């Protein structure tokens, strides 16, 4: 039984198809990397997973539920930039992850104390306890993205969507963030979709790598056809295929 | 070295800042000296010392008939009208601006209307206001409100629209309702802009206030200036002008301090 199912999804802007016939089934706990050239609709696909945009045809379901019509707490998201609230301190940003769902957006009394305790744990885990009372603008890019991920996870989403989360970071920080994300994933077993420009990153972090491209191409009118998933690589075991073939076919083994 | 890269030092900077003020004072003194030497009874450019004496008299001595100090009475009346008008305008523009910025339905129905409204010259409406609201306080406050609300509303609505889409989407994925997004995401981020808007529109607010007081009033700073104009009492007029300028400057300074204290996150990145 697949967890996220995308069935025959089409999307077009003003009559121009962007995506066509996108079908994909994703298991719970999988890390899906999405790559492709600029303008091939991978960010559009992520926005549809987020339900920020609705597909013009087809449906995206999480755990067999009804297709969402607007972003909701089932989906957590981290963008390349602007994912945290600049007017809240680091700690308040984490509290917002739990408090925004209340009627007035604030937690009170016991609920607030419990959330504060959890926020302290998260702060330690994302390594930001020394800057808990600072505002995001004074943090480095990597710290801001760690905060954004911590904040998204505080709301306990079922699917985490990352839109080029490390695109604006320098190479060193990017490597640190890979380690951080891998650890976090090992703890939470969260289902993750990540759009990336960086093929190496996509194969390093992902269990599967989906490639978006246009299967049909009209040289006279490049916008005529939309893109779809053209490759679906198995990237587990460091991207090397057949590493577990003996589990499935023990008879191939020696002796 | 290019001119654009030359910077004055600390002392020179202070001297340069004071220079225009000093020049104006010197220019005025010379002009006043020339006129007074030709005609000691000249009223047009009273000597600085005369203005000083008049100011002292206006600030401390009561009216001969009632014993009230008119300058303070005028100040209280004018400031009440000004702050009342600006306060109402700020409240209105905040609510309407947020609605236009956040709600597509409100945007479709109100943004064109506000844009047209902001083109109506407020002073042309003054006669209508006097007819409808009478010559009392209401018409003066309404003039200030009509004069500055549309501009503030448009700017605040644009500021709400300028909040990155990512933040609004993120708030939704954290389960925030429209109300929570308005109160916890949009409102705190445009409050600094509201204060900046108030600072910008105070100039217009003073203009509308003084115009309304000049046309019909029995107390107020603008009323007094236009009253003593008949007696060519330049010393009184100049004292009032300097006093109004000082009040405007102090209000502006207070708002700037408030903005700095209340929104530390604005300067976190500096």
Interface residues (C-beta under 8 A of the other chain):
Chain A: X50 X52 X70 X71 X72 X73 X75 X76 X77 X79 X81 X82 X83 X84 X85 X86 X87 X88 X89 X96 X97 X100 X101 X102 X103 X104 X105 X106 X134 X135 X136 X137 X138 X148 X151 X152 X155 X157
Chain B: X164 X166 X167 X169 X170 X171 X172 X173 X174 X175 X176 X177 X179 X180 X183 X184 X185 X188 X189 X263 X264 X265 X268 X269
